[in-house]
Amino acid sequence: MCTYAFVHYKLHYACVSCRISFKRHPRNAGHTCPRCAGPLLCAGHDFAAPRRTNRKAWSVVTVVLNAGLRYEGFEPCGCGRAPKFRPAPAPSYTPAA
């Protein structure tokens, strides 16, 4: 039996116009942003919101969420979680001397 079958994890929801994210229970439908009263988009379990001042990163998040995709790194029940390679962002690379 799946050990995660009876646990209800909160999902990340994001308001792309305010560039802010929240964690809410998925069973409550119709989440709205407390700042602008607009709808919150479901971003999945593994969403890591960029800083509010990073407009370029939020534009990427907007495209991904408006396409209907979510940031999920494991099976919905949590059993299939396996370590995956996550590349470092380009600015953190240092040239070899």
Backbone atoms as SQL, in Angstrom:
CREATE TABLE atoms (id INTEGER PRIMARY KEY, chain TEXT, resi INTEGER, resn TEXT, atom TEXT, x REAL, y REAL, z REAL);
INSERT INTO atoms VALUES
  (1, 'A', 1, 'MET', 'N', 0.838, -1.182, 0.000),
  (2, 'A', 1, 'MET', 'CA', 0.000, 0.000, 0.000),
  (3, 'A', 1, 'MET', 'C', 0.882, 1.245, 0.000),
  (4, 'A', 2, 'CYS', 'N', 0.444, 2.217, -0.669),
  (5, 'A', 2, 'CYS', 'CA', 1.169, 3.480, -0.768),
  (6, 'A', 2, 'CYS', 'C', 1.119, 4.230, 0.568),
  (7, 'A', 3, 'THR', 'N', 2.268, 4.663, 1.043),
  (8, 'A', 3, 'THR', 'CA', 2.293, 5.386, 2.315),
  (9, 'A', 3, 'THR', 'C', 1.778, 6.810, 2.187),
  (10, 'A', 4, 'TYR', 'N', 1.706, 7.337, 0.970),
  (11, 'A', 4, 'TYR', 'CA', 1.249, 8.708, 0.752),
  (12, 'A', 4, 'TYR', 'C', -0.214, 8.782, 0.319),
  (13, 'A', 5, 'ALA', 'N', -0.905, 7.651, 0.316),
  (14, 'A', 5, 'ALA', 'CA', -2.272, 7.622, -0.204),
  (15, 'A', 5, 'ALA', 'C', -3.236, 8.423, 0.652),
  (16, 'A', 6, 'PHE', 'N', -2.968, 8.542, 1.935),
  (17, 'A', 6, 'PHE', 'CA', -3.920, 9.191, 2.828),
  (18, 'A', 6, 'PHE', 'C', -3.475, 10.583, 3.271),
  (19, 'A', 7, 'VAL', 'N', -2.403, 11.093, 2.693),
  (20, 'A', 7, 'VAL', 'CA', -1.889, 12.415, 3.043),
  (21, 'A', 7, 'VAL', 'C', -2.251, 13.387, 1.928),
  (22, 'A', 8, 'HIS', 'N', -2.827, 14.510, 2.298),
  (23, 'A', 8, 'HIS', 'CA', -3.204, 15.522, 1.315),
  (24, 'A', 8, 'HIS', 'C', -2.219, 16.691, 1.410),
  (25, 'A', 9, 'TYR', 'N', -1.323, 16.771, 0.447),
  (26, 'A', 9, 'TYR', 'CA', -0.329, 17.826, 0.438),
  (27, 'A', 9, 'TYR', 'C', -0.904, 19.080, -0.194),
  (28, 'A', 10, 'LYS', 'N', -0.448, 20.224, 0.266),
  (29, 'A', 10, 'LYS', 'CA', -0.878, 21.484, -0.324),
  (30, 'A', 10, 'LYS', 'C', -0.158, 21.691, -1.645),
  (31, 'A', 11, 'LEU', 'N', -0.840, 22.319, -2.579),
  (32, 'A', 11, 'LEU', 'CA', -0.258, 22.652, -3.880),
  (33, 'A', 11, 'LEU', 'C', 0.126, 24.124, -3.899),
  (34, 'A', 12, 'HIS', 'N', 1.070, 24.448, -4.764),
  (35, 'A', 12, 'HIS', 'CA', 1.456, 25.842, -4.968),
  (36, 'A', 12, 'HIS', 'C', 0.500, 26.464, -5.976),
  (37, 'A', 13, 'TYR', 'N', 0.017, 27.644, -5.673),
  (38, 'A', 13, 'TYR', 'CA', -0.815, 28.422, -6.579),
  (39, 'A', 13, 'TYR', 'C', -0.135, 29.767, -6.779),
  (40, 'A', 14, 'ALA', 'N', -0.156, 30.276, -8.009),
  (41, 'A', 14, 'ALA', 'CA', 0.545, 31.522, -8.318),
  (42, 'A', 14, 'ALA', 'C', -0.378, 32.515, -9.002),
  (43, 'A', 15, 'CYS', 'N', -0.221, 33.776, -8.664),
  (44, 'A', 15, 'CYS', 'CA', -0.874, 34.879, -9.371),
  (45, 'A', 15, 'CYS', 'C', 0.213, 35.533, -10.214),
  (46, 'A', 16, 'VAL', 'N', 0.118, 35.382, -11.516),
  (47, 'A', 16, 'VAL', 'CA', 1.191, 35.883, -12.382),
  (48, 'A', 16, 'VAL', 'C', 1.124, 37.390, -12.563),
  (49, 'A', 17, 'SER', 'N', -0.039, 38.002, -12.371),
  (50, 'A', 17, 'SER', 'CA', -0.110, 39.456, -12.502),
  (51, 'A', 17, 'SER', 'C', 0.521, 40.150, -11.294),
  (52, 'A', 18, 'CYS', 'N', 0.371, 39.583, -10.094),
  (53, 'A', 18, 'CYS', 'CA', 0.989, 40.143, -8.888),
  (54, 'A', 18, 'CYS', 'C', 2.384, 39.582, -8.642),
  (55, 'A', 19, 'ARG', 'N', 2.749, 38.502, -9.334),
  (56, 'A', 19, 'ARG', 'CA', 4.020, 37.799, -9.151),
  (57, 'A', 19, 'ARG', 'C', 4.185, 37.352, -7.702),
  (58, 'A', 20, 'ILE', 'N', 3.214, 36.543, -7.252),
  (59, 'A', 20, 'ILE', 'CA', 3.210, 36.043, -5.880),
  (60, 'A', 20, 'ILE', 'C', 2.651, 34.625, -5.882),
  (61, 'A', 21, 'SER', 'N', 3.067, 33.807, -4.901),
  (62, 'A', 21, 'SER', 'CA', 2.565, 32.432, -4.849),
  (63, 'A', 21, 'SER', 'C', 2.147, 32.074, -3.427),
  (64, 'A', 22, 'PHE', 'N', 1.251, 31.090, -3.343),
  (65, 'A', 22, 'PHE', 'CA', 0.711, 30.617, -2.074),
  (66, 'A', 22, 'PHE', 'C', 0.601, 29.104, -2.119),
  (67, 'A', 23, 'LYS', 'N', 0.492, 28.480, -0.944),
  (68, 'A', 23, 'LYS', 'CA', 0.200, 27.052, -0.858),
  (69, 'A', 23, 'LYS', 'C', -1.224, 26.912, -0.331),
  (70, 'A', 24, 'ARG', 'N', -2.036, 26.164, -1.073),
  (71, 'A', 24, 'ARG', 'CA', -3.433, 25.957, -0.709),
  (72, 'A', 24, 'ARG', 'C', -3.789, 24.487, -0.861),
  (73, 'A', 25, 'HIS', 'N', -4.815, 24.057, -0.168),
  (74, 'A', 25, 'HIS', 'CA', -5.307, 22.696, -0.334),
  (75, 'A', 25, 'HIS', 'C', -6.023, 22.581, -1.670),
  (76, 'A', 26, 'PRO', 'N', -5.802, 21.500, -2.415),
  (77, 'A', 26, 'PRO', 'CA', -6.418, 21.382, -3.741),
  (78, 'A', 26, 'PRO', 'C', -7.915, 21.118, -3.702),
  (79, 'A', 27, 'ARG', 'N', -8.454, 20.688, -2.580),
  (80, 'A', 27, 'ARG', 'CA', -9.877, 20.363, -2.551),
  (81, 'A', 27, 'ARG', 'C', -10.765, 21.601, -2.561),
  (82, 'A', 28, 'ASN', 'N', -10.222, 22.760, -2.228),
  (83, 'A', 28, 'ASN', 'CA', -10.987, 24.005, -2.299),
  (84, 'A', 28, 'ASN', 'C', -10.857, 24.578, -3.700),
  (85, 'A', 29, 'ALA', 'N', -11.951, 24.674, -4.413),
  (86, 'A', 29, 'ALA', 'CA', -11.914, 25.164, -5.793),
  (87, 'A', 29, 'ALA', 'C', -12.063, 26.683, -5.820),
  (88, 'A', 30, 'GLY', 'N', -11.548, 27.287, -6.857),
  (89, 'A', 30, 'GLY', 'CA', -11.717, 28.722, -7.064),
  (90, 'A', 30, 'GLY', 'C', -10.866, 29.585, -6.158),
  (91, 'A', 31, 'HIS', 'N', -9.571, 29.320, -6.085),
  (92, 'A', 31, 'HIS', 'CA', -8.676, 30.136, -5.273),
  (93, 'A', 31, 'HIS', 'C', -8.499, 31.495, -5.937),
  (94, 'A', 32, 'THR', 'N', -8.552, 32.560, -5.141),
  (95, 'A', 32, 'THR', 'CA', -8.360, 33.912, -5.667),
  (96, 'A', 32, 'THR', 'C', -7.194, 34.571, -4.943),
  (97, 'A', 33, 'CYS', 'N', -6.567, 35.494, -5.640),
  (98, 'A', 33, 'CYS', 'CA', -5.431, 36.235, -5.090),
  (99, 'A', 33, 'CYS', 'C', -5.945, 37.251, -4.067),
  (100, 'A', 34, 'PRO', 'N', -5.328, 37.319, -2.886),
  (101, 'A', 34, 'PRO', 'CA', -5.772, 38.305, -1.894),
  (102, 'A', 34, 'PRO', 'C', -5.386, 39.740, -2.251),
  (103, 'A', 35, 'ARG', 'N', -4.452, 39.910, -3.187),
  (104, 'A', 35, 'ARG', 'CA', -4.030, 41.265, -3.565),
  (105, 'A', 35, 'ARG', 'C', -4.891, 41.859, -4.663),
  (106, 'A', 36, 'CYS', 'N', -5.157, 41.051, -5.726),
  (107, 'A', 36, 'CYS', 'CA', -5.875, 41.599, -6.879),
  (108, 'A', 36, 'CYS', 'C', -7.235, 40.939, -7.110),
  (109, 'A', 37, 'ALA', 'N', -7.571, 39.921, -6.332),
  (110, 'A', 37, 'ALA', 'CA', -8.823, 39.159, -6.456),
  (111, 'A', 37, 'ALA', 'C', -8.924, 38.425, -7.789),
  (112, 'A', 38, 'GLY', 'N', -7.809, 38.243, -8.460),
  (113, 'A', 38, 'GLY', 'CA', -7.778, 37.468, -9.700),
  (114, 'A', 38, 'GLY', 'C', -7.612, 35.989, -9.382),
  (115, 'A', 39, 'PRO', 'N', -7.794, 35.137, -10.380),
  (116, 'A', 39, 'PRO', 'CA', -7.667, 33.701, -10.125),
  (117, 'A', 39, 'PRO', 'C', -6.210, 33.288, -9.935),
  (118, 'A', 40, 'LEU', 'N', -5.989, 32.324, -9.037),
  (119, 'A', 40, 'LEU', 'CA', -4.666, 31.747, -8.836),
  (120, 'A', 40, 'LEU', 'C', -4.535, 30.528, -9.729),
  (121, 'A', 41, 'LEU', 'N', -3.401, 30.388, -10.392),
  (122, 'A', 41, 'LEU', 'CA', -3.141, 29.245, -11.259),
  (123, 'A', 41, 'LEU', 'C', -2.415, 28.166, -10.477),
  (124, 'A', 42, 'CYS', 'N', -2.843, 26.928, -10.635),
  (125, 'A', 42, 'CYS', 'CA', -2.208, 25.813, -9.938),
  (126, 'A', 42, 'CYS', 'C', -0.835, 25.564, -10.555),
  (127, 'A', 43, 'ALA', 'N', 0.202, 25.619, -9.718),
  (128, 'A', 43, 'ALA', 'CA', 1.571, 25.460, -10.207),
  (129, 'A', 43, 'ALA', 'C', 2.175, 24.111, -9.866),
  (130, 'A', 44, 'GLY', 'N', 1.490, 23.284, -9.081),
  (131, 'A', 44, 'GLY', 'CA', 1.989, 21.950, -8.771),
  (132, 'A', 44, 'GLY', 'C', 2.694, 21.870, -7.435),
  (133, 'A', 45, 'HIS', 'N', 3.244, 20.686, -7.152),
  (134, 'A', 45, 'HIS', 'CA', 3.892, 20.430, -5.871),
  (135, 'A', 45, 'HIS', 'C', 5.299, 21.023, -5.782),
  (136, 'A', 46, 'ASP', 'N', 6.046, 21.046, -6.888),
  (137, 'A', 46, 'ASP', 'CA', 7.468, 21.417, -6.859),
  (138, 'A', 46, 'ASP', 'C', 7.754, 22.807, -7.417),
  (139, 'A', 47, 'PHE', 'N', 6.807, 23.709, -7.343),
  (140, 'A', 47, 'PHE', 'CA', 7.006, 25.058, -7.861),
  (141, 'A', 47, 'PHE', 'C', 7.848, 25.862, -6.879),
  (142, 'A', 48, 'ALA', 'N', 8.873, 26.505, -7.387),
  (143, 'A', 48, 'ALA', 'CA', 9.699, 27.418, -6.594),
  (144, 'A', 48, 'ALA', 'C', 9.568, 28.794, -7.228),
  (145, 'A', 49, 'ALA', 'N', 8.865, 29.673, -6.569),
  (146, 'A', 49, 'ALA', 'CA', 8.583, 30.990, -7.138),
  (147, 'A', 49, 'ALA', 'C', 9.856, 31.827, -7.219),
  (148, 'A', 50, 'PRO', 'N', 10.067, 32.495, -8.356),
  (149, 'A', 50, 'PRO', 'CA', 11.204, 33.419, -8.438),
  (150, 'A', 50, 'PRO', 'C', 10.926, 34.681, -7.622),
  (151, 'A', 51, 'ARG', 'N', 11.941, 35.481, -7.448),
  (152, 'A', 51, 'ARG', 'CA', 11.753, 36.750, -6.732),
  (153, 'A', 51, 'ARG', 'C', 10.778, 37.630, -7.513),
  (154, 'A', 52, 'ARG', 'N', 10.048, 38.440, -6.783),
  (155, 'A', 52, 'ARG', 'CA', 9.033, 39.286, -7.403),
  (156, 'A', 52, 'ARG', 'C', 9.654, 40.272, -8.387),
  (157, 'A', 53, 'THR', 'N', 10.891, 40.680, -8.169),
  (158, 'A', 53, 'THR', 'CA', 11.540, 41.657, -9.046),
  (159, 'A', 53, 'THR', 'C', 12.102, 41.033, -10.318),
  (160, 'A', 54, 'ASN', 'N', 12.142, 39.704, -10.398),
  (161, 'A', 54, 'ASN', 'CA', 12.685, 39.015, -11.570),
  (162, 'A', 54, 'ASN', 'C', 11.588, 38.849, -12.623),
  (163, 'A', 55, 'ARG', 'N', 11.406, 39.870, -13.449),
  (164, 'A', 55, 'ARG', 'CA', 10.322, 39.869, -14.443),
  (165, 'A', 55, 'ARG', 'C', 10.530, 38.819, -15.532),
  (166, 'A', 56, 'LYS', 'N', 11.763, 38.574, -15.895),
  (167, 'A', 56, 'LYS', 'CA', 12.044, 37.590, -16.946),
  (168, 'A', 56, 'LYS', 'C', 11.639, 36.186, -16.493),
  (169, 'A', 57, 'ALA', 'N', 11.968, 35.821, -15.267),
  (170, 'A', 57, 'ALA', 'CA', 11.601, 34.500, -14.752),
  (171, 'A', 57, 'ALA', 'C', 10.087, 34.375, -14.619),
  (172, 'A', 58, 'TRP', 'N', 9.417, 35.432, -14.197),
  (173, 'A', 58, 'TRP', 'CA', 7.962, 35.377, -14.074),
  (174, 'A', 58, 'TRP', 'C', 7.286, 35.306, -15.445),
  (175, 'A', 59, 'SER', 'N', 7.921, 35.865, -16.472),
  (176, 'A', 59, 'SER', 'CA', 7.340, 35.730, -17.815),
  (177, 'A', 59, 'SER', 'C', 7.392, 34.278, -18.278),
  (178, 'A', 60, 'VAL', 'N', 8.451, 33.562, -17.905),
  (179, 'A', 60, 'VAL', 'CA', 8.545, 32.130, -18.222),
  (180, 'A', 60, 'VAL', 'C', 7.485, 31.355, -17.447),
  (181, 'A', 61, 'VAL', 'N', 7.318, 31.671, -16.160),
  (182, 'A', 61, 'VAL', 'CA', 6.294, 31.014, -15.342),
  (183, 'A', 61, 'VAL', 'C', 4.910, 31.256, -15.932),
  (184, 'A', 62, 'THR', 'N', 4.649, 32.465, -16.403),
  (185, 'A', 62, 'THR', 'CA', 3.360, 32.799, -17.000),
  (186, 'A', 62, 'THR', 'C', 3.082, 31.937, -18.222),
  (187, 'A', 63, 'VAL', 'N', 4.057, 31.783, -19.090),
  (188, 'A', 63, 'VAL', 'CA', 3.881, 30.968, -20.294),
  (189, 'A', 63, 'VAL', 'C', 3.632, 29.511, -19.927),
  (190, 'A', 64, 'VAL', 'N', 4.394, 28.991, -18.960),
  (191, 'A', 64, 'VAL', 'CA', 4.254, 27.585, -18.564),
  (192, 'A', 64, 'VAL', 'C', 2.881, 27.334, -17.954),
  (193, 'A', 65, 'LEU', 'N', 2.454, 28.182, -17.026),
  (194, 'A', 65, 'LEU', 'CA', 1.175, 27.960, -16.356),
  (195, 'A', 65, 'LEU', 'C', -0.013, 28.208, -17.279),
  (196, 'A', 66, 'ASN', 'N', 0.090, 29.180, -18.167),
  (197, 'A', 66, 'ASN', 'CA', -1.002, 29.427, -19.111),
  (198, 'A', 66, 'ASN', 'C', -1.118, 28.324, -20.157),
  (199, 'A', 67, 'ALA', 'N', -0.052, 27.555, -20.361),
  (200, 'A', 67, 'ALA', 'CA', -0.105, 26.417, -21.279),
  (201, 'A', 67, 'ALA', 'C', -0.744, 25.198, -20.618),
  (202, 'A', 68, 'GLY', 'N', -1.056, 25.309, -19.319),
  (203, 'A', 68, 'GLY', 'CA', -1.694, 24.206, -18.616),
  (204, 'A', 68, 'GLY', 'C', -0.720, 23.228, -17.995),
  (205, 'A', 69, 'LEU', 'N', 0.570, 23.560, -17.979),
  (206, 'A', 69, 'LEU', 'CA', 1.577, 22.681, -17.390),
  (207, 'A', 69, 'LEU', 'C', 1.739, 23.002, -15.907),
  (208, 'A', 70, 'ARG', 'N', 2.246, 22.025, -15.157),
  (209, 'A', 70, 'ARG', 'CA', 2.487, 22.214, -13.736),
  (210, 'A', 70, 'ARG', 'C', 3.902, 21.760, -13.406),
  (211, 'A', 71, 'TYR', 'N', 4.427, 22.275, -12.319),
  (212, 'A', 71, 'TYR', 'CA', 5.754, 21.894, -11.847),
  (213, 'A', 71, 'TYR', 'C', 5.608, 20.680, -10.931),
  (214, 'A', 72, 'GLU', 'N', 5.729, 19.499, -11.507),
  (215, 'A', 72, 'GLU', 'CA', 5.600, 18.247, -10.756),
  (216, 'A', 72, 'GLU', 'C', 6.872, 17.441, -10.971),
  (217, 'A', 73, 'GLY', 'N', 7.479, 16.978, -9.886),
  (218, 'A', 73, 'GLY', 'CA', 8.697, 16.193, -9.995),
  (219, 'A', 73, 'GLY', 'C', 8.514, 14.764, -9.549),
  (220, 'A', 74, 'PHE', 'N', 7.285, 14.364, -9.209),
  (221, 'A', 74, 'PHE', 'CA', 7.049, 13.012, -8.750),
  (222, 'A', 74, 'PHE', 'C', 5.627, 12.597, -9.076),
  (223, 'A', 75, 'GLU', 'N', 5.352, 11.345, -8.845),
  (224, 'A', 75, 'GLU', 'CA', 4.010, 10.827, -9.067),
  (225, 'A', 75, 'GLU', 'C', 3.040, 11.528, -8.105),
  (226, 'A', 76, 'PRO', 'N', 1.776, 11.642, -8.470),
  (227, 'A', 76, 'PRO', 'CA', 0.829, 12.326, -7.586),
  (228, 'A', 76, 'PRO', 'C', 0.745, 11.725, -6.185),
  (229, 'A', 77, 'CYS', 'N', 0.999, 10.425, -6.048),
  (230, 'A', 77, 'CYS', 'CA', 0.915, 9.821, -4.714),
  (231, 'A', 77, 'CYS', 'C', 2.222, 9.974, -3.944),
  (232, 'A', 78, 'GLY', 'N', 3.334, 10.279, -4.603),
  (233, 'A', 78, 'GLY', 'CA', 4.606, 10.471, -3.924),
  (234, 'A', 78, 'GLY', 'C', 5.501, 9.253, -3.912),
  (235, 'A', 79, 'CYS', 'N', 5.044, 8.137, -4.434),
  (236, 'A', 79, 'CYS', 'CA', 5.835, 6.901, -4.391),
  (237, 'A', 79, 'CYS', 'C', 6.981, 6.903, -5.396),
  (238, 'A', 80, 'GLY', 'N', 6.804, 7.515, -6.529),
  (239, 'A', 80, 'GLY', 'CA', 7.792, 7.436, -7.589),
  (240, 'A', 80, 'GLY', 'C', 8.857, 8.503, -7.530),
  (241, 'A', 81, 'ARG', 'N', 9.053, 9.110, -6.381),
  (242, 'A', 81, 'ARG', 'CA', 10.043, 10.185, -6.284),
  (243, 'A', 81, 'ARG', 'C', 11.439, 9.604, -6.358),
  (244, 'A', 82, 'ALA', 'N', 12.159, 10.011, -7.364),
  (245, 'A', 82, 'ALA', 'CA', 13.538, 9.580, -7.547),
  (246, 'A', 82, 'ALA', 'C', 14.385, 10.815, -7.795),
  (247, 'A', 83, 'PRO', 'N', 15.625, 10.829, -7.322),
  (248, 'A', 83, 'PRO', 'CA', 16.474, 11.994, -7.567),
  (249, 'A', 83, 'PRO', 'C', 16.669, 12.218, -9.064),
  (250, 'A', 84, 'LYS', 'N', 16.557, 13.466, -9.477),
  (251, 'A', 84, 'LYS', 'CA', 16.729, 13.815, -10.883),
  (252, 'A', 84, 'LYS', 'C', 17.805, 14.885, -10.996),
  (253, 'A', 85, 'PHE', 'N', 18.427, 14.937, -12.152),
  (254, 'A', 85, 'PHE', 'CA', 19.436, 15.952, -12.412),
  (255, 'A', 85, 'PHE', 'C', 18.749, 17.296, -12.606),
  (256, 'A', 86, 'ARG', 'N', 19.186, 18.287, -11.861),
  (257, 'A', 86, 'ARG', 'CA', 18.668, 19.642, -12.026),
  (258, 'A', 86, 'ARG', 'C', 19.834, 20.544, -12.385),
  (259, 'A', 87, 'PRO', 'N', 19.891, 21.039, -13.616),
  (260, 'A', 87, 'PRO', 'CA', 21.028, 21.862, -14.019),
  (261, 'A', 87, 'PRO', 'C', 21.035, 23.199, -13.253),
  (262, 'A', 88, 'ALA', 'N', 22.208, 23.687, -12.996),
  (263, 'A', 88, 'ALA', 'CA', 22.359, 24.978, -12.342),
  (264, 'A', 88, 'ALA', 'C', 22.019, 26.080, -13.332),
  (265, 'A', 89, 'PRO', 'N', 21.526, 27.221, -12.871),
  (266, 'A', 89, 'PRO', 'CA', 21.252, 28.322, -13.778),
  (267, 'A', 89, 'PRO', 'C', 22.533, 28.837, -14.440),
  (268, 'A', 90, 'ALA', 'N', 22.411, 29.366, -15.622),
  (269, 'A', 90, 'ALA', 'CA', 23.562, 29.794, -16.409),
  (270, 'A', 90, 'ALA', 'C', 24.475, 30.790, -15.695),
  (271, 'A', 91, 'PRO', 'N', 23.986, 31.779, -14.946),
  (272, 'A', 91, 'PRO', 'CA', 24.912, 32.736, -14.318),
  (273, 'A', 91, 'PRO', 'C', 25.832, 32.108, -13.268),
  (274, 'A', 92, 'SER', 'N', 25.522, 30.929, -12.754),
  (275, 'A', 92, 'SER', 'CA', 26.360, 30.345, -11.708),
  (276, 'A', 92, 'SER', 'C', 27.560, 29.595, -12.277),
  (277, 'A', 93, 'TYR', 'N', 27.595, 29.396, -13.591),
  (278, 'A', 93, 'TYR', 'CA', 28.747, 28.734, -14.202),
  (279, 'A', 93, 'TYR', 'C', 29.934, 29.672, -14.204),
  (280, 'A', 94, 'THR', 'N', 31.110, 29.142, -13.850),
  (281, 'A', 94, 'THR', 'CA', 32.309, 29.954, -13.871),
  (282, 'A', 94, 'THR', 'C', 33.230, 29.397, -14.956),
  (283, 'A', 95, 'PRO', 'N', 33.817, 30.261, -15.751),
  (284, 'A', 95, 'PRO', 'CA', 34.706, 29.765, -16.825),
  (285, 'A', 95, 'PRO', 'C', 35.978, 29.158, -16.230),
  (286, 'A', 96, 'ALA', 'N', 36.453, 28.124, -16.880),
  (287, 'A', 96, 'ALA', 'CA', 37.700, 27.472, -16.436),
  (288, 'A', 96, 'ALA', 'C', 38.882, 28.373, -16.742),
  (289, 'A', 97, 'ALA', 'N', 39.778, 28.468, -15.785),
  (290, 'A', 97, 'ALA', 'CA', 40.937, 29.363, -15.958),
  (291, 'A', 97, 'ALA', 'C', 42.100, 28.652, -16.578);
